[in-house]
Structures are given as structure tokens and as C-alpha cells.
Amino acid sequence: MNIPNILTLARIAFIPLLVVLFYLPFSWSMPIAAGMFALASVTDWLDGYLARRWDQSTPFGAFLDPVADKLMVAVALALLIERFDTALLTLPALVIIGREIVISALREWMAEMGKRGMVAVSWIGKLKTTLQMVAILVLLAFPPAHPLAQIGVVILYAAAVLTLWSMIQYLKSAWPHLSRSM
């Protein structure tokens, strides 16, 4: 067990805390929930940075890091779908969650074929992740009627567009292998 893996495990431990904070009936609970999500987002960057910098990458960390990321994002988006209770937010949230499932399965399948590098994270994926984290942070921090929440929805749509774009790129690069196995 090393510090990068501990940070990844901490990100998973933050999930129930995020849910509890989200539902607390206090005026301060939403900004604190947003802060918890921001802290989790920072650990996402930090654990990868430290693992590379200190040469502490492990198979356990390589497995757990994307799982922690996807769990945190999916739970936060599910909470926001409930809070906003509108198709306007539900649509991009479901696009993002659905893409994560598809690409996770694709990466696993490609890894079994020894071709995982063909679906490695791209700059589009990194930009998508940044936009979705910012959008979720803003949407957690402000109630639906707040003008900043509306900006958060716009950012979430931008993340959803990049989500679809990156998914198409990953599927295109994997298509020769996928089509051979049909």
C-alpha cells in the first residue's frame, strides 16, 4: 500500500460522505458537498501524479483509480439528476454515465486482446474530465435556480459533447478489432 493508492481509496471513502452531505437539511451542506467533490477531484489528479513521480504505479492502483473516478462521477451525477429533476440535466448526465460504461468495457476487452494502448486516454478525454468535474462542482454548490447553476448545466453539456466525441474516437480506433470479432 502506498500514498497514491491510499488517495484513491480515500476518493472511494468520500462517496458516502458526499451523499450524506448532499441530503443534510442545512444551508451549508451543499457548499461542503461541493468542497468534498473538489477534494476528491484533486486526489484524482494527485494520486496519478505521485504514482508517476515516485514510480509507485501498481496494478492495484491502475485498476482502482478509474473505478474510483467513475463511481464518484456517477454518484454525483445521480444526485444532481434528482436535485434538478429535469430532462435538461438528465440528458447530459446519462450520456456521460453511459459513455463511461461503454469505454470501460471497451478498454477491458481491448486489454484482453493486448491492445489496451489503442484506447488510452487522449487530450479530448482529459478536457472532458476537466469540464465534467467543473460542471459537477458548480452544480453541487448552487441550487437549480441560481444563475451559476445554469452555467454549470452549460458546462455539463460541453462535457457531454466531448464525451460523445471521445467515445467515437475510441470506438473508431478499436473498430478494426471489434469488427473482426463479429
Buried (B, 14 or more C-beta within 10 A) or exposed (E): EBEBBBBBBBBBEBBEBBBEBBEEEEEEBBEBBBBBBBBBBEBBEBBBEBBEEEEBBBEBBEEBBBEBBBBBBBBBBBBBBEBBEEEEBBBBBBBBBEBBEEBEEBBEBBEEEEBBEBBEBBEBBEBBBBBBBBBBBBBBBBEBEEEEBBBBBEBBBBBBBBBBBBBEBBBEBBEEBEEEEE
